[in-house]
Amino acid sequence: FELKSRLIHLLPIFYSLVGKDPHKYLKEFHVVCSTIKVQGVIEEQIKLRAFLFSLAKKAKHWLYYISSGSIRTWNDLKSKFLEKNLFNFKGKNNCWILNPTLDLYVNNYVLQTVK
């Protein structure tokens, strides 16, 4: 299937800049993609196809260097995107927002080395 240029222009753009909220971007991306209907095509396929068009500069550069075959589903891509971009975002309380899985790993590592 082909994404029409008028639909591509509706996509939010993510630049991978410090302070940009990747969760907010993904919510906006989901809203736009959920309005795109193509007969016989599921929303996951639309998101996978449209994602490249919604990235710019460093964010797009990062996507080109993901290992071939490592992305099979929208959740795979979303997880890798959040893993990459959560370290650049500070939340409401000016605290760094970390990947919960990575945060747990770091805490366990620190606890093991302190013992």
Secondary structure, 3 states (H helix, E strand, C coil): CCCCHHHHCCCCCECCCCCCCHHHHHHHHHHHHHHCCCCCCCHHHHHHHHHHHHECCHHHHHHHCCCCCCCCCHHHHHHHHHHHHHHHCECCCCCECCCHHHHHHHHHHHHHHHC
